Amino acid sequence: MVMKRNQMANQAVEIIVETSRCRHVVSILSSESVLAVDCEGIALGVEGPMTLLQICTYSGDVYLFDVQENRELFSEGHLKIVLESNEILKVIHACSYDSAALYHQFGVTLQNVFDTQVADTVLEEHNGRLLVSSLDLLGLCQKYSSSKKVSDYKEQLKIQYSKKDGEFWAKRPLTDEMKSVAEGDVRALIPEVFEKQKRIILNSGLQEKFRERVSEIIKYYIDDEVRKHRYKRRFIIVNQIIDSINEKRDTRTVCSDFPEDSDEYEALKRIDYREACIKSPFIDRLKTESIL
């Protein structure tokens, strides 16, 4: 463990604020074929402001672009070129909010993305799952790599910025803990997680389905029709599973009878409580139990 931390310490981590420096770094990144990317912000999304963009090279060098201090890094600094390049593959975990912020706030449309959350979903569906719960980054690393790589501060700071301090990622200067989390979130994705998922997708013949799902998640907060289509697909699946529970399960069944990694448990979590009430008193009770 000490050796791994020392190796990480020897790799470059640089905070980029100046436009001229950004252009120079972009010229370096443009020679890469694969980059890991992540974004931080305040309730990041369509309106939630992005404050930081992280990029990691395959060799582990990390650049933290402070877009809160200099919004011109995307245009004048040429970050937009990297993110919209079809020649550079961007490995991102659960990119829908990142994509929304980039598009609505900076006019950047992500291209050529390998979404590790989507990859996990597609692989689980290939193994028979109908509804797949989202993995956080730590869970992803535990599933697809031999080392977590995420920062030791991640869980601690996640509680802080999600529950106690909504302005957390707007604080400047960046603390050592903030930098540790930011760099860990991109270093965790490549090469091991990405390479393993890519290999399984290729061997399973899932490339086309994966590309379609990634395109869908990129556009989720950009194109209303894409969002409606995705919602309809999920709605149909959830209702099919709930109807199966209603028909096949004894009414003495309780929510805890379903394993937490089962489609039934996931469907009970996702169905709206008003819809559950309409289905039957049995489903209504199971839904209440799932909430409790």
Disulfide bonds with the S-S distance in Angstrom:
none
